[in-house]
Amino acid sequence: MEDFQVCDRDLTEVTLSHYLQNDEIAVDTETMGLLPQRDRLCLVQLCNKEGKVTAIRIAKGQTEAPNLKQLLEATNVVKIFHFARFDLAAIRYNLGIYIQPIFCTKIASKLARTYTQRHGLKDLVQELEQVELDKSAQSSDWGNAANLSQAQLSYAANDVRYLISARQKLVNMLKREERYEVALECFECLPTIVSLDLLQFKDVFEH
């Protein structure tokens, strides 16, 4: 796979230095399920605008990754996710990392692409990047990180490979429709929403 690197437990110092030179990176995670308190974090994927992808294998029981923490908490690097709410919770619960600043392409899509109800990554990348993602490895066992298949690694890489380009197109749409500022306000709220999710509160804003 072109420009694809796998790290165990954390970023190397060289890779950290490389990513810190960027003003934006795409981030995604793979977990054993959808509940952070039950389903452990297995993989964190990163990509920069040059297309350099790094997958960090997170060991069972691992509670910290200092270099990854430095990168994801760097305030001069925007972290781009698709459905950031889930990934932020998984990374915070497992590794104690509080990520800022954030851009979520799913929120941006819902605010900008009001002509459709299809806001999944596959549909978004299909429309904006004219690329059809293969999602066949989506529901697979990520727990055996040392023996991930080529299909799993390709899937993991593609989940971050197109986010930076998609972000720019979504920013252009949001600005055109005069919704960019409200999108930024939504992104700023995400850490609080994640705190509520991890405390298992629901509907606190309802009557």
C-alpha positions in Angstrom: 0.0 0.0 0.0 1.5 3.3 -1.0 2.9 5.5 1.8 1.3 3.4 4.5 3.0 2.8 7.9 2.0 0.7 10.9 3.2 1.6 14.4 2.7 -0.4 17.6 1.3 1.3 20.6 2.3 4.8 19.7 3.7 7.1 16.9 7.5 7.1 16.5 9.3 10.4 17.3 10.0 10.8 13.5 6.4 10.2 12.5 5.1 12.6 15.2 7.5 15.3 14.0 6.3 14.8 10.5 2.6 15.1 11.4 3.1 18.1 13.6 4.3 20.1 10.6 0.8 19.8 9.1 -2.1 22.3 9.9 -4.7 19.5 9.4 -4.8 15.7 9.6 -7.5 13.1 9.2 -8.2 10.7 12.0 -10.3 7.6 12.4 -10.5 4.6 14.8 -11.3 0.9 14.7 -12.8 -0.6 17.8 -14.4 -3.9 19.0 -17.8 -2.3 19.0 -19.8 0.8 19.6 -19.6 1.2 23.4 -16.4 2.7 24.6 -16.9 1.4 28.2 -17.2 -2.1 26.8 -15.5 -2.3 23.4 -11.8 -1.5 23.4 -9.9 0.7 21.0 -7.8 -1.4 18.5 -6.5 1.0 15.8 -6.0 4.7 15.3 -5.4 5.9 11.7 -3.9 9.2 10.6 -3.5 10.8 7.2 -2.0 14.1 6.0 -2.7 16.1 2.9 0.2 14.4 1.1 -1.6 11.1 1.6 0.8 9.6 4.2 -1.3 7.2 6.3 -0.2 5.8 9.6 -2.1 3.1 11.6 -1.3 2.8 15.2 -2.1 -0.6 16.8 -3.4 -0.1 20.3 -2.7 -3.1 22.6 -5.3 -4.6 24.9 -5.1 -2.8 28.2 -3.1 0.1 26.9 -4.0 3.3 28.6 -1.6 5.9 27.1 0.2 6.9 23.9 2.2 10.0 24.7 3.3 10.9 21.1 -0.2 10.4 19.8 -1.5 12.5 22.7 0.9 15.3 21.8 -0.3 15.3 18.2 -4.1 15.0 18.8 -4.0 17.8 21.5 -1.8 20.1 19.4 -3.9 23.3 19.0 -2.3 24.3 15.7 -3.4 21.1 14.0 -7.1 20.6 13.0 -8.2 17.0 13.5 -10.7 15.9 10.8 -13.1 13.0 11.6 -16.2 11.5 10.1 -18.7 11.2 13.0 -16.2 12.7 15.4 -18.5 12.0 18.4 -17.7 8.3 18.4 -13.9 8.5 17.7 -13.4 11.3 20.3 -15.2 9.1 23.0 -13.1 6.0 22.1 -9.8 7.8 22.2 -10.6 9.7 25.4 -11.9 6.7 27.3 -9.1 4.4 26.3 -6.1 6.8 26.1 -7.1 9.9 28.1 -6.6 12.2 25.1 -8.7 15.4 24.9 -8.7 16.3 21.2 -9.0 19.9 19.9 -9.5 21.5 17.4 -12.0 19.3 15.6 -13.7 19.2 12.2 -16.5 16.6 11.7 -17.3 15.9 8.1 -20.6 14.1 9.1 -21.9 17.3 10.9 -20.6 19.4 8.0 -22.4 17.1 5.5 -25.7 17.4 7.4 -25.5 21.2 7.5 -24.3 21.6 3.9 -25.9 18.7 1.9 -29.5 19.2 2.9 -30.6 17.8 -0.4 -29.9 14.3 0.8 -30.3 12.1 3.8 -27.2 10.0 2.9 -24.4 11.3 5.1 -22.3 8.2 5.6 -18.6 8.3 4.7 -19.2 6.0 1.6 -21.9 8.3 0.2 -20.0 11.5 1.0 -16.8 10.3 -0.6 -18.7 8.9 -3.6 -20.2 12.3 -4.3 -17.4 14.7 -3.4 -14.4 12.6 -4.4 -15.9 10.3 -7.1 -14.4 7.3 -5.3 -16.3 4.2 -4.2 -15.1 3.0 -0.9 -15.0 -0.8 -0.2 -16.7 -1.1 3.2 -16.7 -4.9 3.3 -14.1 -5.0 6.2 -16.2 -2.6 8.3 -17.7 -5.3 10.6 -14.6 -7.4 11.3 -12.4 -8.5 14.2 -10.0 -5.7 14.9 -8.8 -7.2 18.2 -6.0 -9.2 16.7 -4.1 -6.1 15.7 -0.8 -8.0 15.0 -2.5 -10.0 12.3 -4.7 -7.6 10.4 -5.5 -8.7 6.9 -4.6 -6.6 3.8 -8.3 -6.0 3.3 -8.6 -4.6 6.8 -5.6 -2.4 6.4 -6.8 -1.1 3.1 -10.2 -0.3 4.7 -8.6 1.5 7.6 -6.4 3.6 5.3 -9.3 4.5 3.0 -11.4 5.8 6.0 -8.9 8.7 6.4 -7.5 9.0 2.9 -10.2 11.3 1.5 -11.3 13.3 4.5 -9.0 16.3 4.0 -10.1 16.8 0.5 -13.8 16.3 1.4 -13.4 18.8 4.3 -12.3 21.6 1.9 -15.3 20.9 -0.4 -17.7 20.9 2.6 -16.2 24.2 3.9 -16.8 25.8 0.5 -20.4 24.6 0.5 -21.0 25.7 4.1 -19.6 29.2 3.4 -21.7 29.4 0.2 -24.8 28.6 2.1 -23.8 30.8 5.1 -23.6 27.9 7.6 -19.9 27.8 8.2 -20.0 29.7 11.5 -22.7 27.5 13.0 -20.7 24.4 11.9 -17.7 25.7 13.8 -19.9 26.2 16.9 -21.1 22.6 16.6 -17.5 21.3 16.5 -16.7 23.3 19.6 -19.6 21.6 21.4 -18.4 18.1 20.6 -16.1 17.6 23.7 -19.0 18.4 26.0 -21.3 16.1 24.1 -18.6 13.3 24.4 -18.4 14.0 28.2 -22.1 13.5 28.4 -21.9 10.3 26.3 -19.2 8.8 28.5 -21.3 9.6 31.6 -24.2 7.9 29.8 -26.5 10.9 29.9 -29.1 11.1 27.2 -31.5 13.9 26.2 -30.2 16.4 28.7 -31.3 19.2 26.4 -34.8 18.0 26.1 -37.7 19.3 28.3 
